[in-house]
Amino acid sequence: MTAPVARRSYLVGCDSKNDTRVFSGITYHLALQGVQDGVLTAMLNLYPRGIGGWGTYARAGWWKLRGGIHGRHGFIFTDEFLDGDRKRRLSEVRGSVVINNFQLFGSHFLRSYRALDITPYAYIDGTLSEYFGTYRGYDTPRFDEKAISQALAIERDGYGACRKVVAMSKRSAADLVRHYDVPQNKIHVVPPAANIPEQLLEGLEREQRPPNRLPTGKSLVVGFIGIYPERKGLPTIARAIRLLRQTGYPVSLHVIGKCPAEIARQNGVTYFGMIDKRLDIGRFIEIVRGVDIGCMLSRAELTGIALLEFLRMGVPVIATNVGGIPDIIDLGAGVLVPPAVSAEELAQLLARIIDEPNRLQALRETAWRRQYNASWRRAVQELKEIVS
């Protein structure tokens, strides 16, 4: 008896290579590991680039102009964007499994997938109802309301077409049931991973246990990674560091990403600037590995890739209990704090960690043992089980 031929599997997304400024680079790194492990055939990237994207750029410009003198935002959530490239490239995935790493398939795909014998799945960092709701006031305030309304309707139809819908957090899974009426038995949860190519971390898990607890007089190094410092709580972290140093605690803060000038100049703060992981990944890894504990106090966060980058290096984290962050903490080791945590409360927590070095050492050893959980190798195998 002849064994059935495995179907090709494509990951589809709107990702600008491994640029952390566009969708965190999740699609690129997931595809990189998925292809290497033989789970994915290839990545189909709908993000426009170069001369080949001129048609998309033209449609985007015309769409914005039609919004009036001030223009409008949210083109990426419209059928004008989604259907443009999909009409041209849909034949490439005929007879295959398509895992959409974006919340929207587009109307053309939903009209055509059955005739093309395509089996659709979704793997999302969160729903658009979460994104438009929790990020409003940060990343989405100027999105066109009509575009939002139409996107939510298309999103619902897309989940209905999917064989399975995989969310990156339990909160997003609950939102799929609550706002989109997706049956519970159709939903799975697979947390994401650190956006660092695995070949660069070979041997990390084979190293000896992390360094012993802080030697007397050594500064506790707190790390922050982020390009949205206000939303991710950098001012609160910096103020906590200042309060601790004023009372004589040996503590410092290392910042990667964007940093307000007044924080960058603060005593005890080392600002490394924006690090392009495409060009300087070795430096990024070295800085993150040199941190004792990562910290991100997000007010809104669907996943929190920066936290996973700490955990992938065996560094525990302090983070707020929002979005998918609890699922990420469960992968490694860390401390959850309330979303409204104050600088004074954070300073007290850090003081206890310094005063009780055994506590920090226990966190570090747990995070070290669980490094694999923050890798795309783990996520790819979990997705393989679901798609198989």
ZITACOR-V535102 format. One record per backbone hydrogen bond with DSSP energy under -1.0 kcal/mol. CO is the residue of the C=O (numbers start at 0). NH is the residue of the N-H. E is the energy in kcal/mol with one decimal. If there is no record, write none. Layout:
BEGIN
CO,NH,E  CO,NH,E
END
This chain:
BEGIN
7,96,-3.3  8,40,-3.7  8,41,-1.0  9,98,-3.2  10,43,-3.2  11,100,-3.9  12,45,-3.2  14,16,-1.7  15,18,-2.4  18,21,-1.8  21,24,-1.5  22,25,-1.8  24,28,-2.1  25,29,-2.6  26,30,-2.6  27,31,-2.4  28,32,-2.0  29,33,-2.8  30,34,-2.8  31,35,-1.6  32,36,-2.2  33,38,-2.2  33,39,-1.8  34,37,-1.3  41,10,-2.1  43,12,-1.8  49,52,-1.3  50,53,-1.9  52,56,-2.4  53,57,-2.5  54,58,-2.3  55,59,-2.6  56,60,-2.3  57,61,-2.3  58,62,-2.5  59,63,-2.2  60,64,-2.2  61,65,-2.0  63,66,-1.3  64,67,-1.8  67,70,-1.6  72,143,-3.2  73,76,-1.9  74,77,-2.2  77,81,-2.5  78,82,-2.7  81,85,-1.3  82,86,-2.2  84,88,-2.1  85,89,-2.1  88,91,-1.5  89,92,-1.5  90,93,-1.2  92,95,-1.5  95,118,-2.3  96,9,-2.9  97,120,-2.9  98,11,-2.7  99,122,-2.9  105,109,-1.9  106,110,-1.6  107,111,-1.2  108,112,-2.4  111,115,-1.5  112,117,-2.6  113,116,-1.7  115,94,-2.7  118,97,-2.4  119,162,-2.9  120,99,-2.7  121,165,-3.4  123,167,-1.4  126,130,-2.3  127,131,-3.3  128,132,-1.1  129,133,-3.2  130,134,-1.5  134,137,-2.8  134,138,-1.5  134,139,-1.1  139,142,-1.5  143,147,-2.2  144,148,-2.4  145,149,-2.4  146,150,-2.4  147,151,-2.3  148,152,-1.4  149,153,-2.3  150,154,-2.7  151,155,-1.9  152,156,-1.8  153,157,-2.1  154,158,-2.1  155,159,-1.8  156,160,-1.4  157,161,-1.2  163,121,-1.5  164,187,-2.0  165,123,-2.4  166,189,-2.7  168,172,-1.8  169,173,-2.3  170,174,-1.8  171,175,-1.9  172,176,-1.2  173,177,-2.5  174,178,-2.8  175,181,-2.0  182,185,-1.8  183,186,-1.6  185,164,-2.5  187,166,-3.0  193,195,-1.9  196,199,-1.5  197,200,-1.9  200,203,-2.3  203,206,-1.1  214,217,-2.2  219,251,-2.8  220,291,-2.1  220,292,-1.6  221,253,-3.0  222,294,-2.5  223,255,-2.5  225,257,-2.2  227,231,-2.1  228,233,-2.6  229,232,-1.3  230,298,-2.5  231,296,-2.0  232,236,-2.0  233,237,-2.9  234,238,-2.1  235,239,-2.1  236,240,-2.2  237,241,-2.2  238,242,-2.5  239,243,-2.2  240,244,-2.3  241,245,-2.0  243,248,-2.5  244,247,-1.4  248,250,-1.2  249,219,-2.8  251,221,-2.8  252,269,-3.0  253,223,-2.3  254,271,-2.8  255,225,-2.0  259,263,-2.3  260,264,-1.6  262,265,-1.3  265,268,-1.9  267,252,-2.8  269,254,-2.6  272,256,-2.1  275,278,-1.4  275,279,-2.8  279,283,-1.8  280,284,-2.6  281,285,-2.2  282,286,-2.3  283,287,-2.4  284,288,-2.5  287,290,-1.5  292,222,-2.3  293,317,-2.2  295,319,-1.1  303,307,-1.1  304,308,-1.6  305,309,-1.5  306,310,-2.4  307,311,-2.5  309,312,-1.0  309,314,-2.4  310,313,-1.7  315,293,-2.9  316,334,-2.3  317,295,-2.2  318,336,-2.3  319,321,-1.9  321,324,-2.1  323,327,-1.3  324,328,-2.6  325,329,-2.0  332,316,-1.5  334,318,-2.3  336,320,-2.1  337,340,-1.8  341,345,-2.4  342,346,-2.6  343,347,-2.0  344,348,-2.0  345,349,-2.7  346,350,-2.4  347,351,-2.0  348,352,-1.9  349,353,-2.1  350,354,-2.7  351,355,-1.9  355,358,-1.8  355,359,-1.1  356,360,-2.5  357,361,-2.2  358,362,-2.0  359,363,-2.7  360,364,-2.5  361,365,-2.1  362,366,-2.7  363,367,-2.3  364,368,-2.1  365,369,-1.5  367,370,-1.2  369,372,-1.1  370,373,-1.9  371,374,-2.2  373,193,-2.8  374,378,-1.4  375,379,-2.9  376,380,-1.7  377,381,-1.8  378,382,-2.5  379,383,-2.3  380,384,-1.7  381,385,-1.4  382,386,-2.8  383,387,-2.6
END
